[in-house]
Amino acid sequence: MPPCPVAHVPHSRHPSPVIPLRDDNPSSIKPVVTISFIVACVFVFLWQLSLGPVRGQQAIFALGVIPSVLFGQRELPPDLAIVPPYMTMLTSMFMHGGWMHLIGNMLYLWIFGDNVEDSMGHARFVVFYVLCGLAAVFAQALPEPSSTIPMVGASGAISGVLGAYLLLYPHARVLVLIPFGFILHTVRIPAGIVLLLWFGLQLFSQLGAPAGQGGVAFRAHIGGFIAGMLLVPFFKQKRFALRSPWSR
């Protein structure tokens, strides 16, 4: 394996022209799973920081998903092979490449995760979240199976949460922050518009993303989002109806 190049670690951020702040959609249960995921990601990131720059980068290579290692084309050095390659599909979901990466992901999970967890119940939400994360890994890795660039972040799983929210609560109102140069403006708009805008940006950004380089893992976002839309009918409770973003 090559040395650990900091600039080549995908960040999997949620680039968006609008920044969601909160929704007006209260949940009927305490979102203990959503909160637990957030706490776990924060603690893991603090652990990464405690390792220092060099060992922290080694941890990303050891616990992030590297397609060529996952598919058996390459092997990590013994000192980095601390978990089996298939386990990195899970460990990578709790690691992040920087503060903005972490904060952006946790903000989206906090705003949209509680209602999706409400619709499924705690146990089914855990399974749903993990499956969306796995779908995101394969969406990112399969087109470039020989890549040696590690992928980290909860973005793929959270994208699945966004896909589910789109079909469950498209008409909920979301308070978003819209920057106009140096002026920040807030407005409430339907969640369907926010999420479709976000997804459209992922598709557009993927078309212009250079192959074989680090950066934002747009394919993981797209794969996770689609997985969430496909899986939500099987995980939601019967009393929660699916809704079209285009009609009431």
Secondary structure, 3 states (H helix, E strand, C coil): CCCCCHHHCCCCCCCCCCEEEEECCCCCCCCHHHHHHHHHHHHHHHHHHHCHHHHHHHHHHHHCECHHHHCCCCCCCCCCCCCCHHHHHHHHHHCCCCHHHHHHHHHHHHHHHHHHHHHHCHHHHHHHHHHHHHHHHHHHHCCCCCCCCCECCCHHHHHHHHHHHHHHCCCCEEEEEEEECCEEEEEEEEHHHHHHHHHHHHHHHHHCCCCCCCCCCHHHHHHHHHHHHHHHHHHCCCCCCCCCCCCC
